[in-house]
Amino acid sequence: MGSSLFYPDHIYKSDNFHPNNINSPTNFCFEVRTLRWVLNNTSANDSPHKHDHYEIVWITKGSGILIADLSQYEINQNVIFWISPGQIHQLIADEKAEGYVFSFRSEFLFFSNNASKEEYSINTFSSFSTLILARIEDGLIDEMEEIALKIIHEFENYLLLRAEILRGLFKVFLIYLMRQWQSPDSSSLQPANSQLVEKFFNLIDKSFTTVKKVKDYARRLDITPNYLNKIVKTVSGFHASYHIQQRIILEAKRLAIYSESSMKEVAYKLGFEDPAHFSKFFKNVSGVTFTDFRRNSKIENTSQRDGGIRACAA
């Protein structure tokens, strides 16, 4: 993401492709592998890690545990999850696990300037920085797996217009996901409103350490604070200030769990000049003190390992 925050060395950062070379026939910000290939060809990683690209993992067989930011999820057959850039995560899969891992950057999807309505929807869909997790509907499994296999076949064969075919197939795959994850009321949202909220969320991700007031985000978006609050509430169900606060708290909790920084250091990294102000903010928003949260989280983390399953650097 756009934040300038840093994490200690034990937070592994994967960067397997380079977006500046998007026109290269072998490197265009997209990769797909079977989960078995990833397990067999990637060094087992016992620590949580993060990427600077999006990742979709579909478990077709087997089971495991997904640790994403501050939560732990049981993963089993035909569960699919979406990891956004900057999310600290770890997939611990059993030896029988099979599936697909798609890694990509947004520029792969939007290489063309003539974005369709479906392409725009995918862009909006991918702008949220929270984990998206769901089970594939039984009636769609065969169709989606057929598309996934076609994507792998095209990815592994360097034929004419390979990137264009991969882009088209992958968009179809994403649309199938959107149909399952889309809320019943989302189709009634005005595209302009969704676009505004997308810009707002992107601004938060880039600026939450320095910009913390709704009025400042509204000024950057060239609208009034009241209008921003109204649109964000309509689209997301929460006021703009809620999303700003939650993004700050998420980063604070990440640093509490995955770094050795003191509360004072975390406060400064997040743009708080007064550590006491940060301490009060953390307690008011999260309902627990920073110190108690860190202590409780480290106690929980000691019981999360299970030697019977294997870490996957997904």
C-alpha positions as CSV (number, residue, x, y, z in Angstrom):
1,M,0.0,0.0,0.0
2,G,1.0,3.6,0.0
3,S,1.9,3.7,3.7
4,S,5.5,4.4,4.6
5,L,5.3,2.1,7.6
6,F,7.9,-0.6,8.0
7,Y,7.9,-4.0,9.6
8,P,10.8,-5.9,11.1
9,D,12.8,-8.4,9.0
10,H,10.9,-11.4,10.2
11,I,7.8,-10.2,8.3
12,Y,8.6,-11.7,5.0
13,K,7.7,-9.6,1.9
14,S,7.2,-11.5,-1.3
15,D,7.8,-9.7,-4.6
16,N,8.0,-12.2,-7.4
17,F,7.2,-10.0,-10.3
18,H,7.9,-6.4,-11.4
19,P,5.0,-4.1,-12.6
20,N,7.3,-1.7,-14.4
21,N,7.7,-4.3,-17.2
22,I,4.0,-4.8,-17.8
23,N,4.4,-5.3,-21.6
24,S,7.0,-8.0,-21.3
25,P,5.7,-11.3,-22.8
26,T,6.9,-13.2,-19.7
27,N,6.1,-10.6,-17.0
28,F,2.8,-8.7,-16.9
29,C,1.9,-8.6,-13.2
30,F,0.1,-11.9,-13.1
31,E,0.9,-15.4,-12.0
32,V,-1.2,-18.5,-11.4
33,R,0.0,-21.8,-9.8
34,T,-1.6,-24.8,-8.3
35,L,-1.5,-24.9,-4.6
36,R,0.5,-28.1,-4.8
37,W,3.1,-26.4,-6.9
38,V,3.4,-23.6,-4.4
39,L,3.8,-26.1,-1.5
40,N,6.4,-28.1,-3.4
41,N,8.4,-25.2,-4.8
42,T,8.3,-22.5,-2.2
43,S,10.4,-22.7,1.0
44,A,8.2,-23.3,4.0
45,N,7.6,-20.1,5.8
46,D,6.8,-20.3,9.5
47,S,6.3,-16.6,9.9
48,P,3.4,-14.4,8.7
49,H,4.3,-12.3,5.7
50,K,2.9,-9.8,3.3
51,H,2.9,-9.0,-0.5
52,D,2.6,-5.8,-2.5
53,H,0.1,-7.4,-4.8
54,Y,-3.4,-9.1,-4.6
55,E,-3.7,-12.8,-4.1
56,I,-6.6,-15.2,-4.4
57,V,-6.3,-18.7,-3.0
58,W,-8.9,-21.3,-3.7
59,I,-8.7,-24.6,-1.7
60,T,-10.3,-27.3,-3.8
61,K,-9.3,-30.2,-1.5
62,G,-7.9,-30.6,2.0
63,S,-7.9,-28.2,4.8
64,G,-5.8,-25.8,6.8
65,I,-5.6,-22.6,8.8
66,L,-5.5,-19.1,7.4
67,I,-4.0,-16.4,9.7
68,A,-4.8,-13.0,8.3
69,D,-3.9,-9.8,10.3
70,L,-5.5,-10.4,13.6
71,S,-7.7,-13.4,13.1
72,Q,-7.5,-17.1,12.4
73,Y,-9.8,-19.0,10.1
74,E,-10.4,-22.7,9.4
75,I,-10.1,-23.4,5.7
76,N,-11.5,-26.4,4.0
77,Q,-12.7,-27.7,0.6
78,N,-14.0,-25.0,-1.8
79,V,-13.2,-22.1,0.4
80,I,-11.7,-19.1,-1.5
81,F,-10.1,-16.1,0.0
82,W,-8.8,-12.7,-1.3
83,I,-5.7,-11.2,0.3
84,S,-5.0,-7.5,-0.4
85,P,-1.6,-5.8,-0.6
86,G,0.0,-5.2,2.8
87,Q,-2.1,-7.7,4.6
88,I,0.0,-9.8,7.0
89,H,-1.1,-13.4,6.5
90,Q,0.0,-17.0,6.6
91,L,-1.7,-20.1,5.1
92,I,-1.0,-23.4,6.9
93,A,-2.2,-26.2,4.8
94,D,-2.3,-30.0,5.3
95,E,-0.3,-32.3,3.1
96,K,-3.4,-33.3,1.1
97,A,-4.4,-29.7,0.2
98,E,-5.0,-28.8,-3.4
99,G,-6.1,-25.7,-5.2
100,Y,-5.1,-22.6,-7.1
101,V,-3.1,-19.5,-6.2
102,F,-3.6,-16.3,-8.3
103,S,-1.2,-13.4,-7.8
104,F,-1.7,-10.1,-9.6
105,R,-1.6,-6.4,-9.6
106,S,-4.5,-4.1,-10.5
107,E,-2.7,-2.9,-13.7
108,F,-2.9,-6.4,-15.1
109,L,-6.7,-6.0,-15.1
110,F,-6.9,-2.5,-16.3
111,F,-4.2,-2.4,-19.0
112,S,-6.8,-1.0,-21.5
113,N,-8.1,2.5,-21.1
114,N,-11.6,1.4,-22.2
115,A,-12.8,-0.2,-18.9
116,S,-16.2,-1.8,-19.1
117,K,-18.8,-1.7,-16.3
118,E,-17.7,-5.2,-15.2
119,E,-14.0,-4.1,-15.1
120,Y,-15.0,-1.1,-13.0
121,S,-16.9,-3.4,-10.6
122,I,-13.8,-5.6,-10.2
123,N,-11.7,-2.5,-9.5
124,T,-14.1,-1.4,-6.8
125,F,-14.2,-5.0,-5.5
126,S,-10.4,-5.1,-5.1
127,S,-10.0,-1.8,-3.4
128,F,-11.0,-2.9,0.1
129,S,-8.1,-3.8,2.4
130,T,-9.9,-6.3,4.4
131,L,-9.9,-10.1,4.0
132,I,-12.7,-11.4,1.8
133,L,-13.5,-15.1,2.4
134,A,-16.3,-17.3,1.1
135,R,-17.3,-20.7,0.1
136,I,-17.9,-21.5,-3.6
137,E,-21.5,-22.4,-4.4
138,D,-21.8,-26.1,-5.4
139,G,-23.4,-25.2,-8.8
140,L,-20.4,-23.0,-9.8
141,I,-17.5,-25.3,-8.8
142,D,-17.2,-27.1,-12.1
143,E,-17.5,-24.0,-14.2
144,M,-15.0,-22.1,-12.1
145,E,-12.5,-24.9,-12.0
146,E,-12.7,-25.2,-15.8
147,I,-11.8,-21.5,-16.1
148,A,-9.0,-22.0,-13.6
149,L,-7.5,-24.9,-15.6
150,K,-7.8,-22.8,-18.8
151,I,-5.9,-20.0,-17.1
152,I,-3.1,-22.3,-16.0
153,H,-2.9,-23.8,-19.5
154,E,-2.6,-20.4,-21.1
155,F,-0.2,-19.1,-18.4
156,E,2.2,-22.1,-19.1
157,N,2.1,-21.7,-22.9
158,Y,3.7,-18.7,-24.4
159,L,1.4,-18.3,-27.4
160,L,0.1,-15.3,-29.4
161,L,-1.9,-12.7,-27.4
162,R,-1.3,-14.7,-24.2
163,A,-1.7,-11.7,-21.9
164,E,-5.0,-10.7,-23.5
165,I,-6.5,-14.2,-23.2
166,L,-5.3,-14.5,-19.6
167,R,-6.7,-11.1,-18.8
168,G,-10.1,-12.1,-20.3
169,L,-10.3,-15.5,-18.6
170,F,-9.3,-14.1,-15.2
171,K,-11.9,-11.3,-15.4
172,V,-14.6,-14.0,-16.0
173,F,-13.3,-15.9,-13.0
174,L,-13.5,-12.7,-10.9
175,I,-17.0,-12.0,-12.1
176,Y,-18.1,-15.4,-10.8
177,L,-16.7,-14.4,-7.4
178,M,-18.4,-11.1,-7.5
179,R,-21.7,-12.7,-8.0
180,Q,-21.3,-14.6,-4.8
181,W,-19.8,-11.9,-2.7
182,Q,-22.0,-9.0,-3.9
183,S,-24.6,-7.9,-1.3
184,P,-28.2,-8.0,-2.4
185,D,-28.5,-4.2,-2.3
186,S,-25.2,-3.4,-4.0
187,S,-26.7,-3.5,-7.5
188,S,-28.8,-0.5,-6.7
189,L,-25.7,1.6,-5.9
190,Q,-24.9,4.4,-8.3
191,P,-21.5,3.9,-10.0
192,A,-20.4,7.4,-9.2
193,N,-21.0,6.8,-5.5
194,S,-19.1,3.6,-5.5
195,Q,-16.2,5.3,-7.4
196,L,-16.1,8.0,-4.8
197,V,-16.0,5.5,-1.9
198,E,-13.3,3.6,-3.7
199,K,-11.2,6.8,-4.0
200,F,-11.8,7.5,-0.3
201,F,-10.6,4.1,0.8
202,N,-7.6,4.4,-1.4
203,L,-6.8,7.8,0.1
204,I,-7.1,6.3,3.6
205,D,-4.6,3.6,2.7
206,K,-2.1,6.1,1.4
207,S,-2.6,8.8,4.0
208,F,-3.9,7.4,7.3
209,T,-0.6,8.1,9.1
210,T,-0.8,11.8,8.3
211,V,-4.5,12.6,7.6
212,K,-7.0,11.7,10.2
213,K,-9.9,14.1,9.8
214,V,-12.9,13.6,7.5
215,K,-12.8,17.3,6.4
216,D,-9.2,16.8,5.1
217,Y,-10.2,13.7,3.0
218,A,-13.2,15.6,1.7
219,R,-11.0,18.5,0.7
220,R,-8.7,16.2,-1.3
221,L,-11.8,14.7,-3.0
222,D,-13.2,18.2,-3.7
223,I,-16.4,17.6,-1.9
224,T,-17.9,18.7,1.5
225,P,-17.5,16.6,4.6
226,N,-21.2,16.1,5.0
227,Y,-21.5,14.8,1.4
228,L,-18.6,12.4,1.9
229,N,-20.2,11.1,5.1
230,K,-23.5,10.6,3.4
231,I,-22.1,8.7,0.4
232,V,-19.8,6.5,2.5
233,K,-22.6,5.7,4.9
234,T,-24.9,4.7,2.0
235,V,-22.3,2.4,0.4
236,S,-20.6,0.9,3.4
237,G,-23.1,1.3,6.3
238,F,-20.6,3.3,8.3
239,H,-19.6,7.0,8.4
240,A,-16.3,8.1,7.0
241,S,-14.7,8.6,10.4
242,Y,-15.3,5.0,11.3
243,H,-13.2,3.8,8.3
244,I,-10.4,6.2,9.1
245,Q,-10.3,5.0,12.7
246,Q,-10.4,1.3,11.8
247,R,-7.5,1.7,9.4
248,I,-5.4,3.3,12.1
249,I,-6.3,0.6,14.6
250,L,-5.6,-2.2,12.2
251,E,-2.1,-0.9,11.6
252,A,-1.6,-0.4,15.3
253,K,-2.6,-3.9,16.0
254,R,-0.4,-5.3,13.3
255,L,2.6,-3.4,14.8
256,A,1.6,-4.6,18.3
257,I,1.6,-8.2,17.2
258,Y,4.3,-8.4,14.6
259,S,6.9,-5.9,15.8
260,E,8.8,-5.1,19.0
261,S,8.1,-1.4,18.8
262,S,7.0,0.2,22.1
263,M,3.7,1.9,22.3
264,K,5.4,5.3,22.1
265,E,7.2,4.2,18.9
266,V,3.9,2.8,17.4
267,A,2.2,6.1,18.2
268,Y,4.9,8.1,16.3
269,K,4.8,5.7,13.4
270,L,1.1,6.3,13.1
271,G,1.3,10.0,13.2
272,F,0.4,10.7,16.9
273,E,2.7,13.4,18.4
274,D,1.4,12.6,21.9
275,P,1.6,8.9,23.0
276,A,-1.0,9.5,25.6
277,H,-3.4,10.7,22.9
278,F,-2.7,7.5,21.0
279,S,-3.2,5.4,24.1
280,K,-6.6,7.0,24.7
281,F,-7.6,6.6,21.0
282,F,-6.6,2.9,21.0
283,K,-8.6,2.2,24.1
284,N,-11.7,4.2,22.9
285,V,-11.8,2.5,19.5
286,S,-10.8,-1.0,20.3
287,G,-12.2,-1.3,23.8
288,V,-8.9,-2.5,25.3
289,T,-5.5,-0.9,26.1
290,F,-2.6,-1.3,23.7
291,T,-0.6,-3.1,26.4
292,D,-3.4,-5.6,27.2
293,F,-4.0,-6.2,23.5
294,R,-0.3,-7.0,22.8
295,R,-0.1,-9.2,25.9
296,N,-3.3,-11.2,25.1
297,S,-2.3,-11.5,21.4
298,K,1.1,-13.0,22.2
299,I,-0.5,-15.5,24.6
300,E,-2.9,-16.6,21.9
301,N,-0.2,-16.8,19.2
302,T,1.8,-19.4,21.2
303,S,-1.0,-21.9,20.8
304,Q,-1.6,-21.4,17.0
305,R,1.1,-23.7,15.7
306,D,0.3,-27.4,14.8
307,G,3.1,-29.5,13.6
308,G,0.8,-31.7,11.5
309,I,0.3,-29.1,8.8
310,R,2.6,-27.3,6.5
311,A,3.2,-23.5,6.1
312,C,2.5,-22.2,2.6
313,A,4.1,-18.9,1.4
314,A,0.8,-18.0,-0.3
